Amino acid sequence: MKNKKVLLTGVTGFLGSHTAIQLLNKGYEVIGTLRDMKRANEIKQVIAENTSNIDKLDFAEADLMDKSVWNDLASEVQNVIHIASPFPRELPKNQDDLIIPAKTGTLHILEAASRNGLRRVVLTSSSGAIVYGKEKLKRKGIFDENDWTDISNVKDSTPYFRSKTIAERAAWDFIKNDTSGLELTTICPGAILGPILEKDFGTSANIVIKTMDGSTPAIPKIGFDMVDVRSVADLHIKAMEAPEASGERFVGSAGFLTFEEVASILREKYPNKKIPKFALPDFAVRLFSNIDKTIKPILIDLNTERKVNNNKAIKLLGWQPISTKDAVLACAESAIKLSLV
């Protein structure tokens, strides 16, 4: 049955594997795409530990830049959840290394979906496509689905956030001109925490890991809207299933937490771990980012509280995100179990 089969891109990633688990547990058949088939057995074992329907999962090797492969894959399904997108831990030398595959891959998938008469594509965007590219006085505030990152403001955006914004804009432009009846829904999650399933975890989990592993002497004055990976997977599936989600954009956040609040949640749970207590002055964070390059992408968030409003997903789709505290603790617990800290 075509309508029970879902094409899921980026199945090996943090969000991809959790989404596969939830789809399988709901009885869907899943074709999960990965860049390299060598990862298939490993990710299959991880997913099998969390579902009894592993026999409903198939894998396909697919590159975002390879147009032909998506046409074949789209012919087998009715819906696509497109999560795959390059996400580096450090700033790339050339922003096109992120922007071109993000945009081209999204268009290849939409073209294939349109050509094959599919029902809906759910695209993973980011709250980074909403809250950046602002003038200094407009950075603090509460943003929603009507707001967009201004990619021309390179001082207040990063290559990754520009790539997500460009890919999502291209997707909406495509749909506006498409005559096949294909529907599009986009999800814009904040920093994704929650249970890590294996060593290939999402970049956002570093918020928890670096607070616990002794690599951070003090806490930068930074905060993000955060969300549990299980809630984001659930939101993607709700967005795929609900008729009223067609043509809509949804913020995926459980609330805003500062790194200081993350540290305090962790200290309470793990009093014997060396969790930093002191705030790091902004100039020191900037200096430190020259040593630890993974800090560079978050410098634009120093001392700025960009918050998002999650009411739309709650009201329209009945979404109930796991609390930010539980997302932090689930992330920490799994990081300890996997010996990442």
Sine and cosine of phi, psi and omega as CSV:
sin_phi,cos_phi,sin_psi,cos_psi,sin_omega,cos_omega
0.00,0.00,0.88,-0.47,-0.06,-1.00
-0.88,0.48,-0.58,0.82,-0.10,-1.00
-0.96,0.28,-0.25,0.97,0.05,-1.00
-0.99,-0.15,0.11,0.99,-0.03,-1.00
-0.94,-0.34,0.76,-0.65,-0.06,-1.00
-0.85,-0.52,0.71,-0.70,0.13,-0.99
-1.00,-0.01,0.86,-0.51,-0.05,-1.00
-0.87,-0.48,0.91,-0.41,-0.02,-1.00
-1.00,0.00,0.55,-0.83,0.04,-1.00
0.97,0.25,0.66,0.75,-0.10,-0.99
-0.91,0.41,-0.37,0.93,-0.04,-1.00
-0.99,0.13,-0.24,0.97,-0.05,-1.00
-0.96,0.27,0.11,-0.99,-0.04,-1.00
-0.85,0.53,-0.81,0.59,0.00,-1.00
-0.96,0.28,-0.61,0.79,-0.02,-1.00
-0.86,0.51,-0.72,0.70,-0.04,-1.00
-0.93,0.37,-0.62,0.78,0.05,-1.00
-0.92,0.40,-0.59,0.81,0.02,-1.00
-0.93,0.36,-0.63,0.78,0.05,-1.00
-0.86,0.50,-0.71,0.71,-0.01,-1.00
-0.85,0.52,-0.73,0.68,-0.05,-1.00
-0.93,0.36,-0.61,0.79,0.06,-1.00
-0.89,0.46,-0.72,0.70,-0.01,-1.00
-0.89,0.45,-0.66,0.75,0.01,-1.00
-0.91,0.41,-0.37,0.93,0.04,-1.00
-1.00,-0.03,0.07,1.00,0.08,-1.00
1.00,-0.03,0.10,1.00,0.04,-1.00
-0.98,0.22,0.47,-0.88,0.24,-0.97
-1.00,0.00,0.61,-0.79,-0.09,-1.00
-0.79,-0.62,0.76,-0.65,0.22,-0.97
-0.97,-0.23,0.93,-0.37,-0.03,-1.00
-0.99,-0.16,0.79,-0.61,0.01,-1.00
-0.99,-0.10,0.56,-0.83,0.06,-1.00
-0.62,-0.79,0.37,-0.93,-0.05,-1.00
-0.98,0.22,-0.44,0.90,-0.09,-1.00
-0.65,-0.76,0.88,-0.48,-0.05,-1.00
-0.86,0.51,-0.33,0.94,-0.01,-1.00
-0.88,0.48,-0.38,0.92,-0.02,-1.00
-1.00,0.09,-0.14,0.99,-0.17,-0.99
-0.87,0.50,-0.77,0.64,-0.06,-1.00
-0.89,0.46,-0.68,0.73,-0.02,-1.00
-0.87,0.50,-0.75,0.66,-0.05,-1.00
-0.95,0.30,-0.50,0.86,0.04,-1.00
-0.89,0.45,-0.66,0.75,0.02,-1.00
-0.89,0.45,-0.67,0.74,-0.01,-1.00
-0.89,0.46,-0.72,0.70,-0.02,-1.00
-0.92,0.38,-0.62,0.78,-0.02,-1.00
-0.87,0.49,-0.47,0.88,0.03,-1.00
-0.94,0.35,-0.24,0.97,-0.10,-0.99
-0.86,-0.51,0.15,0.99,0.04,-1.00
-0.44,-0.90,0.48,-0.88,0.07,-1.00
-0.99,-0.12,0.02,1.00,-0.05,-1.00
-0.96,-0.27,0.58,0.81,-0.08,-1.00
-0.89,0.46,-0.41,0.91,0.01,-1.00
-0.92,0.40,-0.25,0.97,0.01,-1.00
-1.00,-0.01,0.11,0.99,-0.03,-1.00
-0.96,-0.28,0.80,-0.60,0.12,-0.99
-0.86,-0.51,0.37,-0.93,0.01,-1.00
-0.88,-0.48,0.47,-0.88,0.10,-1.00
-0.63,-0.78,0.71,-0.71,0.06,-1.00
-0.99,0.15,0.81,-0.58,-0.04,-1.00
-0.49,-0.87,0.71,-0.70,0.05,-1.00
-0.97,-0.25,0.67,-0.74,-0.02,-1.00
-0.84,0.54,-0.52,0.86,-0.07,-1.00
-1.00,0.09,-0.13,0.99,-0.05,-1.00
-1.00,-0.07,0.98,-0.19,-0.12,-0.99
-0.89,0.46,-0.65,0.76,-0.17,-0.99
-0.91,0.41,-0.59,0.81,-0.11,-0.99
-0.90,0.43,-0.54,0.84,-0.08,-1.00
-0.95,0.32,-0.52,0.86,0.02,-1.00
-0.88,0.47,-0.72,0.70,0.02,-1.00
-0.88,0.47,-0.71,0.71,-0.06,-1.00
-0.92,0.39,-0.62,0.78,-0.03,-1.00
-0.92,0.39,-0.42,0.91,-0.05,-1.00
-0.93,0.36,-0.25,0.97,-0.07,-1.00
-0.99,-0.13,-0.12,0.99,-0.18,-0.98
-0.76,-0.65,0.10,-0.99,0.09,-1.00
-0.94,-0.35,-0.47,0.88,-0.03,-1.00
-0.76,-0.65,0.49,-0.87,0.05,-1.00
-0.82,-0.57,0.71,-0.71,0.21,-0.98
-0.93,-0.37,0.94,-0.35,-0.12,-0.99
-0.98,-0.22,0.98,-0.19,-0.06,-1.00
-0.97,-0.24,-0.54,0.84,-0.13,-0.99
-0.84,0.54,0.78,-0.62,0.07,-1.00
-0.27,-0.96,0.65,-0.76,-0.02,-1.00
-0.89,0.45,0.79,-0.62,-0.01,-1.00
-0.72,-0.69,0.99,-0.16,-0.07,-1.00
-1.00,0.09,0.42,-0.91,0.08,-1.00
-0.99,0.11,-0.31,0.95,0.03,-1.00
-0.81,-0.59,0.31,-0.95,0.05,-1.00
-0.91,0.42,0.74,-0.67,-0.01,-1.00
-0.97,0.26,0.41,-0.91,0.06,-1.00
-0.90,0.43,-0.62,0.78,-0.04,-1.00
-0.81,-0.59,0.86,-0.50,-0.08,-1.00
-0.89,0.46,-0.41,0.91,0.02,-1.00
-0.90,0.43,-0.38,0.93,0.07,-1.00
-0.87,0.49,-0.42,0.91,0.05,-1.00
-0.99,-0.15,-0.71,0.70,-0.16,-0.99
-0.92,0.40,-0.70,0.71,-0.08,-1.00
-0.90,0.44,-0.79,0.62,0.02,-1.00
-0.90,0.43,-0.57,0.82,-0.02,-1.00
-0.89,0.45,-0.75,0.66,-0.05,-1.00
-0.96,0.29,-0.75,0.66,-0.06,-1.00
-0.89,0.45,-0.68,0.73,0.00,-1.00
-0.87,0.49,-0.69,0.72,0.01,-1.00
-0.87,0.49,-0.71,0.71,-0.01,-1.00
-0.92,0.38,-0.61,0.79,0.04,-1.00
-0.86,0.51,-0.68,0.74,-0.05,-1.00
-0.94,0.35,-0.68,0.73,0.02,-1.00
-0.90,0.43,-0.65,0.76,0.03,-1.00
-0.88,0.48,-0.70,0.72,0.00,-1.00
-0.91,0.41,-0.64,0.77,0.00,-1.00
-0.91,0.43,-0.67,0.74,0.00,-1.00
-0.91,0.42,-0.71,0.70,-0.04,-1.00
-0.89,0.46,-0.54,0.84,-0.06,-1.00
-0.99,-0.11,0.14,0.99,0.06,-1.00
0.91,0.41,0.58,0.82,-0.01,-1.00
-0.95,0.32,0.29,-0.96,-0.05,-1.00
-0.99,0.13,-0.80,0.60,-0.12,-0.99
-0.45,-0.89,0.56,-0.83,0.17,-0.99
-0.90,-0.44,0.79,-0.62,0.13,-0.99
-0.97,-0.25,0.86,-0.51,-0.09,-1.00
-0.95,-0.31,0.75,-0.66,0.10,-0.99
-0.99,0.12,0.93,-0.37,0.15,-0.99
-0.98,-0.18,-0.70,-0.72,-0.04,-1.00
-0.26,-0.96,0.47,-0.88,0.13,-0.99
-0.90,0.45,-0.29,0.96,0.10,-1.00
-0.91,0.41,-0.24,0.97,0.08,-1.00
-1.00,-0.02,0.07,1.00,-0.06,-1.00
-0.89,-0.45,-0.71,0.70,-0.30,-0.95
-0.98,-0.18,0.00,1.00,-0.08,-1.00
-0.95,-0.32,-0.01,-1.00,0.01,-1.00
0.95,0.32,0.51,0.86,-0.06,-1.00
-0.98,-0.22,0.44,-0.90,0.16,-0.99
-0.93,0.37,0.43,-0.90,-0.13,-0.99
-0.75,0.67,-0.71,0.70,-0.08,-1.00
-0.96,0.28,-0.25,0.97,-0.06,-1.00
-0.97,-0.26,0.16,0.99,-0.07,-1.00
-0.97,0.23,-0.62,0.78,0.04,-1.00
-0.99,0.15,0.70,-0.72,0.02,-1.00
0.43,-0.90,-0.08,-1.00,0.01,-1.00
-0.90,-0.43,0.83,-0.55,-0.07,-1.00
-0.94,-0.35,0.35,-0.94,0.06,-1.00
-0.64,-0.76,-0.24,-0.97,-0.12,-0.99
-0.90,0.44,-0.27,0.96,0.01,-1.00
-0.99,0.13,-0.19,0.98,-0.04,-1.00
-1.00,-0.06,0.52,-0.86,0.03,-1.00
-0.74,-0.68,0.56,-0.83,0.14,-0.99
-0.93,0.36,0.71,-0.70,0.06,-1.00
-1.00,-0.01,0.97,-0.26,-0.10,-0.99
-0.94,0.33,-0.24,0.97,0.00,-1.00
-0.98,0.22,-0.26,0.97,0.05,-1.00
-1.00,-0.03,1.00,0.05,-0.10,-1.00
-0.97,0.25,-0.32,0.95,0.03,-1.00
-0.93,0.36,-0.54,0.84,-0.06,-1.00
-0.92,-0.38,0.53,0.85,0.11,-0.99
-0.47,-0.88,0.28,-0.96,0.02,-1.00
-0.89,-0.46,0.28,-0.96,0.04,-1.00
-0.82,0.58,-0.61,0.79,-0.01,-1.00
-0.91,0.42,-0.74,0.67,-0.01,-1.00
-0.91,0.41,-0.56,0.83,0.07,-1.00
-0.92,0.39,-0.62,0.79,-0.01,-1.00
-0.91,0.43,-0.64,0.76,0.01,-1.00
-0.92,0.38,-0.64,0.77,-0.01,-1.00
-0.91,0.41,-0.72,0.69,-0.03,-1.00
-0.90,0.44,-0.68,0.73,-0.01,-1.00
-0.90,0.43,-0.67,0.74,-0.02,-1.00
-0.93,0.36,-0.68,0.74,0.05,-1.00
-0.85,0.53,-0.69,0.72,-0.01,-1.00
-0.88,0.47,-0.60,0.80,0.00,-1.00
-0.91,0.42,-0.72,0.70,0.01,-1.00
-0.91,0.41,-0.60,0.80,0.06,-1.00
-0.89,0.46,-0.65,0.76,0.00,-1.00
-0.88,0.48,-0.74,0.67,-0.06,-1.00
-0.89,0.45,-0.61,0.79,-0.01,-1.00
-0.85,0.52,-0.55,0.83,-0.05,-1.00
-0.98,-0.18,-0.01,1.00,-0.08,-1.00
-1.00,0.09,0.66,-0.75,-0.04,-1.00
-0.93,-0.36,0.13,0.99,-0.10,-0.99
-0.99,0.14,-0.23,0.97,-0.07,-1.00
1.00,-0.06,0.03,1.00,0.02,-1.00
-0.88,0.48,0.67,-0.74,0.02,-1.00
-0.97,-0.26,0.50,-0.87,0.03,-1.00
-0.78,-0.63,0.66,-0.75,0.16,-0.99
-0.73,-0.69,0.66,-0.75,0.03,-1.00
-0.86,-0.51,0.55,-0.84,0.00,-1.00
-0.88,-0.47,0.75,-0.66,-0.04,-1.00
-0.87,-0.48,0.99,0.13,-0.04,-1.00
-0.98,0.21,0.41,-0.91,0.15,-0.99
-0.98,0.17,-0.44,-0.90,0.03,-1.00
-0.93,0.36,0.81,-0.59,-0.13,-0.99
-1.00,-0.09,0.88,-0.48,0.07,-1.00
-0.92,-0.40,-0.39,-0.92,-0.02,-1.00
0.97,-0.22,-0.10,-1.00,-0.15,-0.99
-0.93,0.37,0.84,-0.55,0.09,-1.00
-0.99,0.15,0.74,-0.67,-0.06,-1.00
-1.00,-0.08,-0.45,0.89,-0.02,-1.00
-0.34,-0.94,-0.02,-1.00,-0.15,-0.99
-0.90,0.44,-0.37,0.93,0.02,-1.00
-1.00,0.00,0.99,0.14,-0.11,-0.99
-0.97,-0.25,0.24,-0.97,-0.01,-1.00
-0.93,0.38,0.53,-0.85,-0.03,-1.00
-0.84,0.55,-0.58,0.81,-0.05,-1.00
-0.88,0.47,-0.47,0.88,-0.01,-1.00
-0.87,0.49,-0.32,0.95,0.06,-1.00
-0.87,0.49,-0.41,0.91,0.04,-1.00
-0.84,0.55,-0.69,0.73,-0.01,-1.00
-0.99,0.15,-0.71,0.70,-0.08,-1.00
-0.88,0.48,-0.72,0.69,-0.05,-1.00
-0.94,0.33,-0.35,0.94,0.08,-1.00
-0.97,0.25,-0.42,0.91,-0.10,-1.00
-0.97,-0.24,-0.32,0.95,-0.18,-0.98
-1.00,-0.04,0.10,0.99,0.05,-1.00
0.99,0.10,0.02,1.00,-0.06,-1.00
-1.00,0.10,-0.23,0.97,-0.03,-1.00
-0.93,-0.37,0.94,-0.35,-0.06,-1.00
-0.95,0.33,-0.50,0.86,0.01,-1.00
-0.50,-0.87,0.12,-0.99,-0.18,-0.98
-0.97,-0.23,0.82,-0.57,0.07,-1.00
-0.93,0.37,0.49,-0.87,0.00,-1.00
-0.99,0.11,0.97,0.24,-0.08,-1.00
-0.69,-0.72,0.53,-0.85,0.11,-0.99
-0.54,-0.84,0.36,-0.93,0.03,-1.00
-0.62,-0.78,0.36,-0.93,0.28,-0.96
-0.95,0.33,0.74,-0.67,-0.08,-1.00
-0.82,-0.57,0.33,-0.95,-0.09,-1.00
-0.34,-0.94,0.54,-0.84,0.02,-1.00
-0.98,0.21,0.66,-0.75,-0.03,-1.00
-0.85,0.53,-0.56,0.83,0.00,-1.00
-0.92,0.39,-0.57,0.82,0.04,-1.00
-0.94,0.34,-0.59,0.81,0.01,-1.00
-0.93,0.36,-0.65,0.76,0.05,-1.00
-0.87,0.49,-0.71,0.70,0.01,-1.00
-0.87,0.49,-0.65,0.76,0.00,-1.00
-0.91,0.42,-0.63,0.78,0.04,-1.00
-0.88,0.48,-0.67,0.74,-0.05,-1.00
-0.95,0.32,-0.66,0.75,0.08,-1.00
-0.86,0.51,-0.66,0.75,-0.01,-1.00
-0.92,0.39,-0.48,0.88,0.03,-1.00
-0.97,0.24,-0.61,0.79,-0.14,-0.99
-1.00,0.07,-0.63,0.78,-0.17,-0.99
-0.96,0.28,0.83,-0.56,0.02,-1.00
-0.83,0.56,-0.61,0.79,-0.08,-1.00
-0.96,0.28,-0.09,1.00,0.03,-1.00
-0.99,0.12,-0.18,0.98,-0.03,-1.00
-0.86,0.50,0.75,-0.66,0.06,-1.00
0.97,0.26,0.22,0.98,-0.06,-1.00
-0.93,-0.36,0.39,-0.92,0.06,-1.00
-0.90,-0.44,0.72,-0.70,-0.04,-1.00
-0.81,-0.58,0.77,-0.64,0.16,-0.99
-0.96,0.28,0.68,-0.73,0.07,-1.00
-0.88,-0.48,1.00,-0.06,0.00,-1.00
-0.56,-0.83,0.53,-0.85,0.08,-1.00
-0.97,-0.25,-0.03,1.00,0.00,-1.00
0.67,-0.74,0.22,-0.98,-0.07,-1.00
-1.00,-0.08,0.73,-0.69,0.09,-1.00
-0.75,-0.66,0.67,-0.74,0.16,-0.99
-0.99,0.12,0.34,-0.94,0.05,-1.00
-0.88,0.48,-0.49,0.87,0.04,-1.00
-0.91,0.42,-0.66,0.75,0.03,-1.00
-0.93,0.37,-0.60,0.80,0.07,-1.00
-0.87,0.50,-0.73,0.68,-0.01,-1.00
-0.88,0.48,-0.63,0.78,-0.04,-1.00
-0.94,0.34,-0.59,0.81,0.10,-1.00
-0.88,0.48,-0.68,0.73,-0.04,-1.00
-0.94,0.33,-0.62,0.79,0.01,-1.00
-0.89,0.46,-0.65,0.76,0.00,-1.00
-0.89,0.45,-0.64,0.77,-0.05,-1.00
-0.98,0.18,-0.60,0.80,-0.07,-1.00
-0.83,-0.55,0.96,0.30,-0.09,-1.00
-0.89,0.45,-0.36,0.93,-0.04,-1.00
-1.00,0.03,-0.14,0.99,0.01,-1.00
-1.00,0.07,0.49,-0.87,0.00,-1.00
-0.99,0.13,1.00,0.01,-0.02,-1.00
-0.96,-0.29,0.82,-0.58,-0.11,-0.99
-0.86,0.51,0.54,-0.84,-0.04,-1.00
-0.92,-0.39,-0.41,0.91,-0.17,-0.98
-0.99,-0.12,0.51,-0.86,0.05,-1.00
-0.99,0.17,0.63,-0.78,0.02,-1.00
-1.00,-0.07,0.81,-0.58,0.03,-1.00
-0.86,0.51,0.52,-0.86,-0.07,-1.00
-0.82,0.57,-0.65,0.76,-0.03,-1.00
-0.89,0.45,-0.56,0.83,-0.01,-1.00
-0.94,0.33,-0.59,0.81,0.05,-1.00
-0.89,0.46,-0.68,0.73,0.00,-1.00
-0.88,0.47,-0.68,0.73,0.03,-1.00
-0.89,0.45,-0.73,0.68,-0.05,-1.00
-0.88,0.48,-0.50,0.87,-0.03,-1.00
-0.92,0.39,-0.30,0.96,0.08,-1.00
-0.97,0.26,-0.39,0.92,0.03,-1.00
-1.00,-0.03,-0.77,0.64,0.01,-1.00
-0.98,-0.22,0.99,-0.14,-0.13,-0.99
-0.91,0.41,-0.29,0.96,-0.01,-1.00
-0.94,0.33,-0.21,0.98,0.00,-1.00
-0.99,0.12,-0.44,0.90,-0.06,-1.00
-0.75,0.66,-0.73,0.68,-0.07,-1.00
-0.90,0.44,-0.33,0.94,-0.06,-1.00
-0.99,-0.17,0.05,1.00,-0.01,-1.00
-0.87,0.50,-0.51,0.86,-0.02,-1.00
-0.94,0.33,-0.11,0.99,0.01,-1.00
-0.98,-0.21,0.04,1.00,0.01,-1.00
-0.85,0.52,0.79,-0.62,0.08,-1.00
0.83,0.56,0.44,0.90,0.01,-1.00
-0.78,-0.62,0.82,-0.58,0.01,-1.00
-0.97,-0.25,0.99,-0.11,0.06,-1.00
-0.99,-0.13,0.93,-0.38,-0.04,-1.00
-0.93,-0.37,0.42,-0.91,0.05,-1.00
-0.86,-0.51,0.44,-0.90,-0.02,-1.00
-0.99,-0.16,0.84,-0.54,-0.09,-1.00
-0.98,-0.19,0.24,0.97,-0.10,-1.00
-0.86,0.50,-0.58,0.82,-0.13,-0.99
-0.88,0.48,-0.74,0.67,-0.02,-1.00
-0.90,0.43,-0.59,0.81,-0.01,-1.00
-0.93,0.38,-0.71,0.70,-0.06,-1.00
-0.97,0.26,-0.73,0.68,-0.12,-0.99
-0.98,0.19,-0.58,0.81,-0.10,-0.99
-0.92,-0.39,-0.03,1.00,-0.04,-1.00
0.92,0.40,0.47,0.88,-0.03,-1.00
-0.95,0.31,0.70,-0.72,0.04,-1.00
-0.80,-0.60,1.00,-0.03,-0.06,-1.00
-0.94,0.35,0.57,-0.82,0.14,-0.99
-0.88,0.47,0.56,-0.83,-0.06,-1.00
-0.90,0.43,0.42,-0.91,0.01,-1.00
-0.88,0.47,-0.60,0.80,0.01,-1.00
-0.88,0.48,-0.73,0.68,0.01,-1.00
-0.91,0.43,-0.56,0.83,0.03,-1.00
-0.91,0.42,-0.67,0.75,0.02,-1.00
-0.90,0.43,-0.73,0.69,-0.06,-1.00
-0.93,0.36,-0.60,0.80,0.04,-1.00
-0.91,0.41,-0.60,0.80,0.03,-1.00
-0.91,0.42,-0.71,0.70,-0.02,-1.00
-0.90,0.44,-0.72,0.69,-0.03,-1.00
-0.86,0.50,-0.70,0.71,-0.02,-1.00
-0.94,0.33,-0.56,0.83,0.03,-1.00
-0.90,0.43,-0.61,0.79,0.03,-1.00
-0.93,0.37,-0.70,0.71,-0.02,-1.00
-0.87,0.50,-0.59,0.81,-0.02,-1.00
-1.00,0.00,0.13,0.99,-0.02,-1.00
0.85,0.52,0.56,0.83,0.06,-1.00
-0.99,0.10,-0.31,0.95,0.11,-0.99
-0.75,-0.66,0.00,0.00,0.00,0.00
